[in-house]
Amino acid sequence: MLEDKPDILTIGEVAEILHVSTMTLRRWDTDGVLKAFRPSKTKQRRYHKKDVIAYLQSTPDQGEKPNN
């Protein structure tokens, strides 16, 4: 699924992979669930592919926030 994706992903790409909305990803970033970074002075979020893979491996149901 992620093999053909670049190492840096947009919020839209991650939303599609995880089957969640971009608003959910923004909230998760704020809450520390799945952290994004901003590579320039713009406010656009980007995600490292390795972080998305780690999230997928840490959650029992793909795309759902783990219960803590």
N, C-alpha and C positions, 0 to 999 in steps of 0.2 A: 504494500500500500504506500509506504513512504520511500521506497527504494529509488523511485524516479523523481522525487522531489528535491529541490535544492536544500542546502544546509540552513538557509535563512528563509523563513516562511512569513507570509503576510497574515494578518488577522482573518481575512476571508478564507485563505487556504486552510488555516487551522480550524476555523469554524466548520468547514466542509468535512475535514478529516474526523473531527470529534462529534459531528452532528449536533452542534449547539449553535446558538446565535452569537453574533459579534458582541452584543451587549453582555451576554454571559461571560465571554472571554474578558471583556473589560472589567467586569465585576471580579472575576477570578484573579486578574492581575492585581487589582486593588487589595483583595483579600489574601493574596499570597498563594493561592491554589496553583496557578500556572503563571509564572512571571514572564512578562514581555520586556523588551528593551526598545529604546528609541535611538536609532543609529545616527540621527542628525538633529538639527534644531526644530524639525517638524514634530508634531505630536503623534505621528503614525507609529503604531506598535508593530514590532516584529518579534518573531519567536525562533529560537534555535531548534532545529529538528530534533536534536538529542534530548531537549527538554520535553518536547511533545511525546517522544518515544518513552521517556521515563514516566511521564504522566499516564500513558496508556498501560504501562506495565504495573503501575501502582494502584490502579482502580479496577475493581472487579467487573463493573459494567462500563464499557467504553462510552465516554461522553458524559458520564454522570459524576458529579462532585462526590468524592469519598466522604463518608460520615466519620467525623472525628469525635 
